[in-house]
Amino acid sequence: MSRIKEPTEVEVKVDLSVKDLITALRGLDDEDREFFIENLLAATSPEYLKSISQARKDYKEGKGIPFEKAFKE
């Protein structure tokens, strides 16, 4: 069983305004923006990491529902 390691606290200082950040995010395509946001959440939220770990465990144990059933018309 893998364990989630506590992240080492790292402080990164950049000369970046909120406007610059928003402009950069708007410049990403939808897939890259989603990837960035998911990674940001993972880096800043222990609860998010735990939920991913639990979801993977549930999936391996067959506790999910088939795609067809979840998105049945």
Distance bins in CASP14 RR format, pairs under 12 A and 6 or more apart:
PFRMAT RR
TARGET T0000
AUTHOR 0000-0000-0000
RMODE 2
METHOD distances of the structure
MODEL  1
1 53 0 0 0 0 1 0 0 0 0 0 0
1 56 0 0 0 0 0 1 0 0 0 0 0
1 57 0 0 0 0 1 0 0 0 0 0 0
1 60 0 0 0 0 0 1 0 0 0 0 0
2 49 0 0 0 0 0 1 0 0 0 0 0
2 52 0 0 0 0 0 1 0 0 0 0 0
2 53 1 0 0 1 0 0 0 0 0 0 0
2 56 0 0 0 0 1 0 0 0 0 0 0
2 57 0 0 0 0 0 1 0 0 0 0 0
2 60 0 0 0 0 0 1 0 0 0 0 0
3 49 0 0 0 0 0 1 0 0 0 0 0
3 50 0 0 0 0 0 1 0 0 0 0 0
3 53 0 0 0 0 1 0 0 0 0 0 0
4 42 0 0 0 0 1 0 0 0 0 0 0
4 45 0 0 0 0 0 1 0 0 0 0 0
4 46 1 0 0 1 0 0 0 0 0 0 0
4 47 0 0 0 0 0 1 0 0 0 0 0
4 48 0 0 0 0 0 1 0 0 0 0 0
4 49 1 0 1 0 0 0 0 0 0 0 0
4 50 1 0 0 1 0 0 0 0 0 0 0
4 51 0 0 0 0 0 1 0 0 0 0 0
4 52 0 0 0 0 1 0 0 0 0 0 0
4 53 1 0 0 1 0 0 0 0 0 0 0
4 54 0 0 0 0 0 1 0 0 0 0 0
4 56 0 0 0 0 0 1 0 0 0 0 0
5 46 0 0 0 0 0 1 0 0 0 0 0
5 49 0 0 0 0 1 0 0 0 0 0 0
5 53 0 0 0 0 0 1 0 0 0 0 0
6 46 1 0 0 1 0 0 0 0 0 0 0
6 49 0 0 0 0 0 1 0 0 0 0 0
7 42 0 0 0 0 1 0 0 0 0 0 0
7 43 1 0 0 1 0 0 0 0 0 0 0
7 44 0 0 0 0 1 0 0 0 0 0 0
7 45 0 0 0 0 0 1 0 0 0 0 0
7 46 0 0 0 0 1 0 0 0 0 0 0
7 49 0 0 0 0 1 0 0 0 0 0 0
8 43 0 0 0 0 0 1 0 0 0 0 0
9 43 0 0 0 0 0 1 0 0 0 0 0
9 44 0 0 0 0 0 1 0 0 0 0 0
10 43 0 0 0 0 1 0 0 0 0 0 0
10 44 0 0 0 0 0 1 0 0 0 0 0
12 43 0 0 0 0 0 1 0 0 0 0 0
14 20 0 0 0 0 1 0 0 0 0 0 0
14 21 0 0 0 0 1 0 0 0 0 0 0
14 24 0 0 0 0 0 1 0 0 0 0 0
15 21 0 0 0 0 0 1 0 0 0 0 0
16 22 0 0 0 0 0 1 0 0 0 0 0
16 23 0 0 0 0 0 1 0 0 0 0 0
16 24 0 0 0 0 1 0 0 0 0 0 0
16 25 0 0 0 0 0 1 0 0 0 0 0
17 23 0 0 0 0 1 0 0 0 0 0 0
17 24 0 0 0 0 0 1 0 0 0 0 0
18 24 0 0 0 0 0 1 0 0 0 0 0
18 25 0 0 0 0 0 1 0 0 0 0 0
19 25 0 0 0 0 0 1 0 0 0 0 0
19 26 0 0 0 0 0 1 0 0 0 0 0
20 26 0 0 0 0 0 1 0 0 0 0 0
20 27 0 0 0 0 0 1 0 0 0 0 0
21 27 0 0 0 0 0 1 0 0 0 0 0
21 28 0 0 0 0 0 1 0 0 0 0 0
21 36 0 0 0 0 0 1 0 0 0 0 0
21 40 0 0 0 0 0 1 0 0 0 0 0
22 28 0 0 0 0 0 1 0 0 0 0 0
22 33 0 0 0 0 0 1 0 0 0 0 0
24 32 0 0 0 0 0 1 0 0 0 0 0
24 33 0 0 0 0 1 0 0 0 0 0 0
24 36 0 0 0 0 1 0 0 0 0 0 0
25 32 0 0 0 0 1 0 0 0 0 0 0
25 33 1 0 0 1 0 0 0 0 0 0 0
25 34 0 0 0 0 0 1 0 0 0 0 0
25 35 0 0 0 0 0 1 0 0 0 0 0
25 36 1 0 0 1 0 0 0 0 0 0 0
25 37 0 0 0 0 1 0 0 0 0 0 0
25 40 0 0 0 0 0 1 0 0 0 0 0
26 32 0 0 0 0 0 1 0 0 0 0 0
26 33 0 0 0 0 1 0 0 0 0 0 0
26 36 0 0 0 0 0 1 0 0 0 0 0
27 33 0 0 0 0 1 0 0 0 0 0 0
27 36 0 0 0 0 0 1 0 0 0 0 0
28 34 0 0 0 0 1 0 0 0 0 0 0
28 35 0 0 0 0 1 0 0 0 0 0 0
28 36 1 0 0 1 0 0 0 0 0 0 0
28 37 0 0 0 0 1 0 0 0 0 0 0
29 35 0 0 0 0 1 0 0 0 0 0 0
29 36 0 0 0 0 0 1 0 0 0 0 0
30 36 0 0 0 0 0 1 0 0 0 0 0
30 37 0 0 0 0 0 1 0 0 0 0 0
31 37 0 0 0 0 0 1 0 0 0 0 0
31 38 0 0 0 0 0 1 0 0 0 0 0
32 38 0 0 0 0 0 1 0 0 0 0 0
32 39 0 0 0 0 0 1 0 0 0 0 0
33 39 0 0 0 0 0 1 0 0 0 0 0
33 40 0 0 0 0 0 1 0 0 0 0 0
34 40 0 0 0 0 0 1 0 0 0 0 0
34 41 0 0 0 0 0 1 0 0 0 0 0
35 41 0 0 0 0 0 1 0 0 0 0 0
35 42 0 0 0 0 0 1 0 0 0 0 0
36 42 0 0 0 0 0 1 0 0 0 0 0
36 43 0 0 0 0 0 1 0 0 0 0 0
37 43 0 0 0 0 0 1 0 0 0 0 0
37 44 0 0 0 0 0 1 0 0 0 0 0
37 45 0 0 0 0 0 1 0 0 0 0 0
37 48 0 0 0 0 0 1 0 0 0 0 0
38 44 0 0 0 0 0 1 0 0 0 0 0
38 45 0 0 0 0 0 1 0 0 0 0 0
38 48 0 0 0 0 1 0 0 0 0 0 0
38 49 0 0 0 0 0 1 0 0 0 0 0
38 51 0 0 0 0 0 1 0 0 0 0 0
38 52 0 0 0 0 1 0 0 0 0 0 0
39 45 0 0 0 0 0 1 0 0 0 0 0
39 48 0 0 0 0 0 1 0 0 0 0 0
39 49 0 0 0 0 0 1 0 0 0 0 0
39 52 0 0 0 0 0 1 0 0 0 0 0
40 48 0 0 0 0 1 0 0 0 0 0 0
41 47 0 0 0 0 1 0 0 0 0 0 0
41 48 1 0 1 0 0 0 0 0 0 0 0
41 49 0 0 0 0 1 0 0 0 0 0 0
41 51 0 0 0 0 1 0 0 0 0 0 0
41 52 0 0 0 0 1 0 0 0 0 0 0
42 48 1 0 1 0 0 0 0 0 0 0 0
42 49 1 0 1 0 0 0 0 0 0 0 0
42 50 0 0 0 0 0 1 0 0 0 0 0
42 51 0 0 0 0 0 1 0 0 0 0 0
42 52 1 0 0 1 0 0 0 0 0 0 0
42 53 0 0 0 0 0 1 0 0 0 0 0
43 49 0 0 0 0 1 0 0 0 0 0 0
45 51 0 0 0 0 1 0 0 0 0 0 0
45 52 0 0 0 0 0 1 0 0 0 0 0
46 52 0 0 0 0 0 1 0 0 0 0 0
46 53 0 0 0 0 0 1 0 0 0 0 0
47 53 0 0 0 0 0 1 0 0 0 0 0
47 54 0 0 0 0 0 1 0 0 0 0 0
48 54 0 0 0 0 0 1 0 0 0 0 0
48 55 0 0 0 0 0 1 0 0 0 0 0
49 55 0 0 0 0 0 1 0 0 0 0 0
49 56 0 0 0 0 0 1 0 0 0 0 0
50 56 0 0 0 0 0 1 0 0 0 0 0
50 57 0 0 0 0 0 1 0 0 0 0 0
51 57 0 0 0 0 0 1 0 0 0 0 0
51 58 0 0 0 0 0 1 0 0 0 0 0
52 58 0 0 0 0 0 1 0 0 0 0 0
52 59 0 0 0 0 0 1 0 0 0 0 0
53 59 0 0 0 0 0 1 0 0 0 0 0
53 60 0 0 0 0 0 1 0 0 0 0 0
54 60 0 0 0 0 0 1 0 0 0 0 0
54 61 0 0 0 0 0 1 0 0 0 0 0
54 63 0 0 0 0 1 0 0 0 0 0 0
54 64 0 0 0 0 0 1 0 0 0 0 0
55 61 0 0 0 0 0 1 0 0 0 0 0
55 62 0 0 0 0 0 1 0 0 0 0 0
55 63 0 0 0 0 1 0 0 0 0 0 0
55 64 0 0 0 0 1 0 0 0 0 0 0
56 62 0 0 0 0 0 1 0 0 0 0 0
56 63 0 0 0 0 0 1 0 0 0 0 0
56 64 0 0 0 0 0 1 0 0 0 0 0
57 63 0 0 0 0 1 0 0 0 0 0 0
57 64 0 0 0 0 0 1 0 0 0 0 0
58 64 1 0 0 1 0 0 0 0 0 0 0
58 65 0 0 0 0 0 1 0 0 0 0 0
59 65 0 0 0 0 0 1 0 0 0 0 0
59 66 0 0 0 0 0 1 0 0 0 0 0
64 70 0 0 0 0 1 0 0 0 0 0 0
65 71 0 0 0 0 1 0 0 0 0 0 0
65 72 0 0 0 0 0 1 0 0 0 0 0
66 72 0 0 0 0 1 0 0 0 0 0 0
END
